[in-house]
């Protein structure tokens, strides 16, 4: 099976990308003063328009040399190539944090919504000594470890994430959606061209993100084969905003939970991607998720690393976005026999006639 990082405990950090309000892009990078707060208390940061090189900035052969303990061959990274110039032509607002349990509660309490893992009787993923699932008793309310309203919401499918964005759009009178894969990577790098928004060193990632520490390890088994010991190496998810932000003022773009993007996944899409505002293939079977999670090692939390999950419930595809299914998510049924943990952000495309409330784009 063509697994990437797969099947983690479905922690879905809803990265709600409120569709960015499409206004004229600011001439300077987004500053912390360029934030808005919506009616349910979600903070959104203005991301300026701009250009960047998307995809692998170093060769696959160099990655193999830089991460020798992972024992991957160059072909493993082929969907990150070729690197290509991308222009984000309009500024947009993106969730400052991953969507939290508290945010998602507003949606459920207002609408009576039931998530797909709750409705289908199969449930989601959770902690049983290791990441395990699907089990009926696991869902966004119960993951087998302690979470508060400030933790990212997980065990949310792509469809659930889209439903949340649609509800928020109606409530706010502005378009909230998941970010495109290009918007996500652009926002993550925040004008950097490194592996991570702060630089290239994987050993430094644990200081900037909630991921697994790779120091001293000689093997990197599949996430479902890892046994975690609370109180030692395992922190599970942590409250959003606990780590350092990137230069755009966004938190947890690396680690904590995987984040859904709006795009269909296309392994060879980069070879035919348009320069301006690429939105992914027109169709597909899997949705993109990005950023890595609390149970990811640094190789898989790089800004250019691409992961995916099936968009049809009942199908299980390897996944990597540690909080599965609401990451900066897309609109089609996503999630599978393995709901992976995803976080999502909302983005709001800016319009010249709006002052800019909203979040990341779907």
Helices and strands as residue ranges (DSSP letters): E 20-21, E 35-37, E 43-47, E 50-54, H 60-66, G 68-70, G 74-80, E 84-88, E 92-95, H 101-111, H 116-119, E 124-127, E 131-135, H 158-172, H 181-189, G 202-204, H 205-208, G 223-225, E 258-264, G 269-271, E 286-290, G 298-301, E 307-310, E 342-343, E 347-349
